[in-house]
Amino acid sequence: MLYLYYFLLGAAAAAILLLVGAAVAIVCSSSLKLRRLFAAAAGRIFTDEEVRWTIPARKYRRGEEEPASDCPVCLSVLADGEEIRQLPQCKHFFHSCCIDRWLALHFNCPVCRRGILPLSPSLV
């Protein structure tokens, strides 16, 4: 009789653990889907290859560019001949390596928080 009691108690505990695990999996799955949806709606997060293709790099020339003289990500002065990228929407300048690392984790400008690309008509 005592074995039956422990068996039922163990089965109940296992069932509760399975239900809790399933609930956690459902919550994590739905939050990941929401994060992907928000990232897509806000301009989405880029891979390194997409950044290089979408936002081409060029050499910085002091005097030819906007008055920005330092990279807002690393706070270093932009020097003549350094490779930079200019975001298409807000026109802010960054070292290529700095903005590439930023865009691997974020989907907006580190200065003004504006989306990197305009929203596609299907998302508006």
Backbone as CSV, one residue per row, in Angstrom:
resi,resn,N_x,N_y,N_z,CA_x,CA_y,CA_z,C_x,C_y,C_z
1,MET,0.816,-1.189,0.000,0.000,0.000,0.000,0.867,1.264,0.000
2,LEU,1.945,1.207,0.784,2.845,2.343,0.870,3.518,2.606,-0.480
3,TYR,3.831,1.545,-1.225,4.430,1.700,-2.553,3.486,2.419,-3.501
4,LEU,2.217,2.114,-3.424,1.214,2.765,-4.270,1.154,4.255,-3.967
5,TYR,1.212,4.602,-2.693,1.190,6.006,-2.274,2.392,6.751,-2.869
6,TYR,3.599,6.186,-2.731,4.795,6.832,-3.266,4.791,6.881,-4.790
7,PHE,4.247,5.862,-5.417,4.139,5.850,-6.874,3.225,6.977,-7.348
8,LEU,2.056,7.118,-6.729,1.120,8.183,-7.115,1.699,9.559,-6.815
9,LEU,2.394,9.690,-5.701,3.028,10.960,-5.354,4.110,11.319,-6.384
10,GLY,4.913,10.360,-6.786,5.938,10.588,-7.803,5.340,10.917,-9.158
11,ALA,4.262,10.231,-9.527,3.589,10.505,-10.800,2.999,11.910,-10.804
12,ALA,2.425,12.332,-9.685,1.862,13.682,-9.593,2.966,14.730,-9.698
13,ALA,4.086,14.496,-9.031,5.204,15.438,-9.099,5.755,15.519,-10.520
14,ALA,5.873,14.389,-11.192,6.358,14.380,-12.575,5.396,15.125,-13.490
15,ALA,4.100,14.937,-13.285,3.102,15.631,-14.102,3.184,17.140,-13.891
16,ILE,3.361,17.556,-12.649,3.475,18.991,-12.357,4.730,19.559,-13.015
17,LEU,5.844,18.861,-12.925,7.074,19.326,-13.568,6.919,19.427,-15.083
18,LEU,6.258,18.466,-15.686,6.017,18.514,-17.131,5.141,19.703,-17.503
19,LEU,4.113,19.970,-16.724,3.236,21.110,-17.002,3.982,22.434,-16.855
20,VAL,4.791,22.556,-15.818,5.571,23.780,-15.630,6.563,23.948,-16.781
21,GLY,7.229,22.879,-17.168,8.162,22.947,-18.291,7.478,23.339,-19.586
22,ALA,6.296,22.797,-19.831,5.546,23.153,-21.039,5.133,24.621,-21.004
23,ALA,4.711,25.105,-19.836,4.316,26.511,-19.715,5.504,27.433,-19.985
24,VAL,6.659,27.099,-19.450,7.863,27.907,-19.687,8.226,27.898,-21.166
25,ALA,8.147,26.753,-21.799,8.461,26.655,-23.230,7.506,27.499,-24.061
26,ILE,6.232,27.487,-23.718,5.241,28.279,-24.460,5.513,29.765,-24.290
27,VAL,5.789,30.204,-23.067,6.059,31.621,-22.817,7.321,32.064,-23.550
28,CYS,8.377,31.278,-23.473,9.628,31.638,-24.161,9.440,31.671,-25.670
29,SER,8.704,30.734,-26.198,8.463,30.676,-27.636,7.681,31.891,-28.108
30,SER,6.649,32.270,-27.370,5.842,33.409,-27.799,6.610,34.712,-27.647
31,SER,7.462,34.850,-26.615,8.230,36.081,-26.472,9.275,36.199,-27.578
32,LEU,9.847,35.081,-28.017,10.792,35.106,-29.130,10.088,35.531,-30.415
33,LYS,8.879,35.034,-30.636,8.114,35.436,-31.816,7.795,36.925,-31.765
34,LEU,7.414,37.439,-30.587,7.127,38.863,-30.456,8.381,39.696,-30.703
35,ARG,9.513,39.256,-30.174,10.756,39.996,-30.391,11.088,40.058,-31.873
36,ARG,10.933,38.938,-32.561,11.199,38.922,-34.006,10.237,39.846,-34.748
37,LEU,8.970,39.859,-34.336,7.986,40.724,-34.978,8.330,42.189,-34.758
38,PHE,8.677,42.563,-33.510,9.033,43.947,-33.227,10.294,44.352,-33.979
39,ALA,11.257,43.463,-34.057,12.483,43.765,-34.792,12.187,43.973,-36.270
40,ALA,11.310,43.164,-36.823,10.936,43.317,-38.233,10.203,44.628,-38.448
41,ALA,9.319,44.977,-37.542,8.548,46.209,-37.688,9.421,47.444,-37.515
42,ALA,10.452,47.354,-36.734,11.288,48.515,-36.458,12.479,48.632,-37.398
43,GLY,12.581,47.784,-38.348,13.686,47.861,-39.283,14.573,46.642,-39.221
44,ARG,14.421,45.832,-38.251,15.041,44.535,-38.002,16.529,44.590,-37.728
45,ILE,17.032,43.518,-37.175,18.432,43.381,-36.829,19.164,42.810,-38.046
46,PHE,20.357,43.306,-38.309,21.085,42.961,-39.520,22.212,41.978,-39.260
47,THR,22.487,41.153,-40.251,23.704,40.344,-40.230,24.837,41.206,-40.780
48,ASP,26.081,40.777,-40.574,27.231,41.545,-41.071,27.166,41.742,-42.579
49,GLU,26.770,40.708,-43.289,26.704,40.794,-44.748,25.617,41.772,-45.192
50,GLU,24.479,41.770,-44.504,23.403,42.700,-44.853,23.815,44.142,-44.598
51,VAL,24.562,44.389,-43.525,25.031,45.747,-43.242,25.949,46.211,-44.358
52,ARG,26.891,45.365,-44.752,27.830,45.746,-45.820,27.117,46.012,-47.138
53,TRP,26.074,45.249,-47.410,25.352,45.409,-48.667,24.415,46.619,-48.619
54,THR,23.745,46.830,-47.488,22.739,47.886,-47.363,23.351,49.255,-47.106
55,ILE,24.386,49.299,-46.279,25.004,50.570,-45.894,26.475,50.518,-46.307
56,PRO,26.790,50.940,-47.516,28.170,50.813,-48.000,29.136,51.688,-47.199
57,ALA,30.348,51.209,-47.080,31.397,51.959,-46.381,32.120,52.861,-47.372
58,ARG,32.701,53.922,-46.841,33.524,54.814,-47.656,34.598,55.430,-46.761
59,LYS,35.522,56.116,-47.362,36.613,56.752,-46.623,36.158,58.116,-46.108
60,TYR,36.516,58.419,-44.887,36.179,59.710,-44.286,37.137,60.778,-44.792
61,ARG,36.597,61.913,-45.178,37.395,63.061,-45.613,36.964,64.270,-44.786
62,ARG,37.862,64.749,-43.942,37.553,65.903,-43.097,37.244,67.110,-43.986
63,GLY,36.171,67.813,-43.672,35.771,68.980,-44.442,34.731,68.672,-45.500
64,GLU,34.740,67.462,-46.057,33.746,67.084,-47.063,32.466,66.573,-46.416
65,GLU,32.577,66.070,-45.219,31.437,65.460,-44.533,30.768,66.481,-43.618
66,GLU,29.735,66.024,-42.954,29.062,66.835,-41.950,30.058,67.187,-40.842
67,PRO,29.700,68.123,-39.983,30.648,68.531,-38.947,30.980,67.457,-37.908
68,ALA,30.327,66.285,-37.978,30.628,65.226,-37.006,32.106,64.879,-37.084
69,SER,32.802,64.987,-35.958,34.235,64.708,-35.978,34.610,63.516,-35.120
70,ASP,33.634,62.911,-34.469,33.939,61.729,-33.675,32.852,60.681,-33.851
71,CYS,33.220,59.442,-33.574,32.288,58.321,-33.679,31.505,58.234,-32.370
72,PRO,30.183,58.340,-32.420,29.391,58.298,-31.185,29.428,56.952,-30.459
73,VAL,29.841,55.885,-31.134,29.884,54.574,-30.483,31.151,54.434,-29.644
74,CYS,32.313,54.680,-30.247,33.586,54.497,-29.526,34.144,55.806,-28.977
75,LEU,33.563,56.930,-29.376,33.963,58.269,-28.941,35.357,58.668,-29.417
76,SER,35.875,57.984,-30.431,37.171,58.337,-31.019,36.959,59.333,-32.154
77,VAL,37.971,60.149,-32.386,37.915,61.131,-33.463,38.006,60.409,-34.799
78,LEU,37.181,60.833,-35.764,37.259,60.286,-37.119,38.462,60.919,-37.813
79,ALA,39.341,60.093,-38.325,40.549,60.577,-38.997,40.396,60.404,-40.503
80,ASP,41.079,61.276,-41.254,41.043,61.171,-42.713,41.454,59.773,-43.155
81,GLY,40.691,59.219,-44.088,41.007,57.919,-44.654,40.409,56.740,-43.917
82,GLU,39.819,56.965,-42.735,39.202,55.851,-42.015,37.911,55.431,-42.710
83,GLU,37.603,54.149,-42.602,36.382,53.620,-43.208,35.190,53.952,-42.309
84,ILE,34.170,54.598,-42.899,32.978,54.983,-42.142,31.728,54.489,-42.864
85,ARG,30.636,54.483,-42.138,29.315,54.240,-42.718,28.407,55.376,-42.261
86,GLN,27.517,55.787,-43.172,26.530,56.802,-42.843,25.165,56.140,-42.922
87,LEU,24.408,56.198,-41.830,23.092,55.570,-41.825,22.168,56.303,-42.784
88,PRO,21.384,55.580,-43.577,20.598,56.203,-44.642,19.447,57.084,-44.159
89,GLN,18.857,56.795,-43.019,17.699,57.559,-42.568,18.074,58.832,-41.820
90,CYS,18.989,58.734,-40.875,19.312,59.884,-40.023,20.609,60.586,-40.429
91,LYS,21.394,59.956,-41.288,22.644,60.522,-41.818,23.763,60.645,-40.785
92,HIS,23.708,59.932,-39.665,24.804,59.946,-38.703,25.968,59.095,-39.218
93,PHE,27.203,59.518,-38.879,28.427,58.834,-39.297,28.986,58.001,-38.151
94,PHE,29.600,56.860,-38.499,30.233,55.983,-37.515,31.417,55.287,-38.173
95,HIS,32.391,54.856,-37.361,33.391,53.932,-37.886,32.644,52.692,-38.362
96,SER,33.072,52.109,-39.454,32.396,50.913,-39.977,32.361,49.788,-38.955
97,CYS,33.493,49.531,-38.308,33.531,48.424,-37.343,32.622,48.694,-36.148
98,CYS,32.497,49.951,-35.744,31.648,50.287,-34.588,30.170,50.071,-34.909
99,ILE,29.715,50.594,-36.040,28.291,50.468,-36.364,27.945,49.035,-36.756
100,ASP,28.893,48.299,-37.320,28.636,46.889,-37.640,28.345,46.097,-36.372
101,ARG,29.158,46.322,-35.336,28.919,45.628,-34.059,27.594,46.054,-33.446
102,TRP,27.272,47.352,-33.527,26.015,47.855,-32.971,24.825,47.209,-33.680
103,LEU,24.854,47.177,-35.004,23.719,46.656,-35.767,23.574,45.144,-35.659
104,ALA,24.590,44.466,-35.170,24.454,43.030,-34.924,23.543,42.774,-33.728
105,LEU,23.370,43.785,-32.871,22.554,43.624,-31.663,21.328,44.524,-31.613
106,HIS,21.323,45.595,-32.398,20.240,46.581,-32.355,19.718,46.837,-33.761
107,PHE,18.580,47.503,-33.845,17.973,47.779,-35.144,17.762,49.267,-35.373
108,ASN,18.488,50.091,-34.615,18.291,51.527,-34.735,19.618,52.267,-34.580
109,CYS,19.559,53.574,-34.799,20.740,54.425,-34.683,21.103,54.584,-33.205
110,PRO,22.383,54.466,-32.842,22.757,54.632,-31.440,22.662,56.071,-30.946
111,VAL,22.535,57.032,-31.853,22.445,58.436,-31.452,20.993,58.870,-31.282
112,CYS,20.193,58.698,-32.331,18.820,59.221,-32.315,17.756,58.142,-32.188
113,ARG,18.146,56.877,-32.219,17.244,55.717,-32.093,16.285,55.569,-33.269
114,ARG,16.539,56.256,-34.349,15.710,56.114,-35.545,16.012,54.774,-36.215
115,GLY,15.001,54.166,-36.841,15.192,52.903,-37.539,16.228,53.035,-38.638
116,ILE,16.903,51.950,-38.927,17.968,51.979,-39.926,17.407,52.161,-41.327
117,LEU,16.351,51.449,-41.633,15.713,51.546,-42.942,14.262,51.953,-42.757
118,PRO,13.643,52.554,-43.780,12.222,52.886,-43.658,11.392,51.616,-43.544
119,LEU,10.246,51.725,-42.883,9.350,50.577,-42.770,8.839,50.197,-44.144
120,SER,8.748,48.910,-44.379,8.196,48.470,-45.654,6.693,48.703,-45.635
121,PRO,6.059,48.957,-46.787,4.622,49.234,-46.825,3.778,48.119,-46.219
122,SER,4.257,46.885,-46.252,3.471,45.785,-45.701,3.403,45.830,-44.181
123,LEU,4.349,46.532,-43.529,4.364,46.604,-42.071,3.683,47.846,-41.532
124,VAL,3.375,48.809,-42.392,2.774,50.060,-41.930,1.297,49.890,-41.724
